[in-house]
Amino acid sequence: MAFVITEACIGEKAADCTDVCPVDCIKEGDDQYFIDADTCIDCGACETACPVGAIFYEDDLTEERKVFIDKAKQFYQSL
């Protein structure tokens, strides 16, 4: 499991999360940032640093927000 960046980041892209990530698993996409689930160590630093509350632990996502898991996977597959 990993953390996931959701809709509050779209268009916002404050980037505070990238500054605190100890494993550099957050990358900028066209409309938002994404967390690489294969690299994330579940430390939670990004969640507390996010000024817009866009980051959630994967198990805590609502059904509506689970689309962001696939969106992140597609982003990293396209790199």
Secondary structure, DSSP 8 states (H G I E B T S, - for coil): --EEE-GGGTTT---HHHHH-TT--EEE-SSSEEE-TTT-----HHHHH-TT--EEEGGG--GGGGHHHHHHHHHHHT-
